[in-house]
């Protein structure tokens, strides 16, 4: 009987002793619960055949047995300090036994146990939600944007806490189905809110950091910008597991909203970064415009740098072209090495290449009636040929690389090179590609 189990567990000596600490009392009740489960399982195992004739009496006896245990359980819980969660293992132990018992499942004691711990679960979720929100606020204020896991220190901490909280609540196997669904739904909405906040804070930092960067060909995407991109990519990978709730229409509507925000944020990051790269391309093009046919600068350089010059060190514009080619290569390598998602990198490269070739094509179209100066021809030809090889090396789609815009630019380059060769009496030789390889080494 229960009195024998209680004496064996020394409940009176430990649980009701003023000298016992709250933790020691919990440990004592935990031991008591284990003994109670063991005794009832032994009864079911050894007397199953006899009990089958008196099932109602057996159930009543078990409920009385557990009601006596409930008194000691409440005594142990009452002496615990506020906002401590050391008692949850007791709930898990008892609930795992009761929910698999055909007769005691959702019985009097099981219901009492559920009602006893429900306020603690709600309080625990409330405090964890507040704690995670504070972690986001304080974490991003101090974030150094160094790579940690698949993101940064703050994002890794947030995603781990959200996952750990959901795993903990799920492992409770809450006996009340409706309340269990409510908890699950609340945790998914909480995760969606936290991920949304994390994404927005990261994007704000991304935009601020990007604006501080240089706008010349020596610019290389900083490591912290790569980390910020990875934070959003990591959120994209985790959002489905942390935010989706099966069978809940409202949650299904909320989850795509967060997913859509992540997709828009990634697109915005690509746009911001591509805009920075376009500004650098524009700075190169602005140098070319000063050499337009008919301008004083072009006339002056025609005297100082004749078309017959084939020595790489004297070929005007080669240093400008090589500087831009190095800019492209360095940034491609940086993004390839630091971004965790291959698809993101490839799609950005495609957008970058398309924008780059379009800018050059538009610039040439504005000068359709003008013959290019050697400076302009050297820069455009070297950039297009070497940039094409750079993107090809990074496995970009060949059909994209050889797009109509590219073909239009290359046709114009061939025409200008042929004209330069005729004007120089055949002494002009298009060796800029080979020469630039030597120079870059």
Secondary structure, 3 states (H helix, E strand, C coil): CHHHHHHHCCHHHHCCCCCCCHHHHHHHHHHHHHHHHHHHHHHHHHCHHHHHHHHHHHHHHHHHHHHHHHHHHHHHHHCCCCCCCCCHHHHHHHHHHHCCCCCCCCCHHHHHHHHHHHHHHHHHHHHHHHHHHHHHHHHHHHCCCCCECCECHHHHHHHHHHHHHHHHHHHCCCCCHHHHHHHHHHHHHHHHHHHHHHHHHHHHHHHHHHHHCCCCCCCCCCHHHHHHHHHHHHHHHHHHHHHCCCCCHHHHHHHHHHHHHHHHHHHHHHHHHHHHHHHHHHHHHHHHHCCCCCCHHHHHHHHHCCCCCCCCCCCCCHHHHHHHHHHHHHHHHHHHHHCCCHHHHHHHHHHHHHHHHHHHHHHHHCCCCCCCCHHHHHHHHHHHHHHHHHHHHCCCCHHHHCCHHHHHHHHHHHHHHHHHHHHCCCCCCCCHHHHHHHHHC
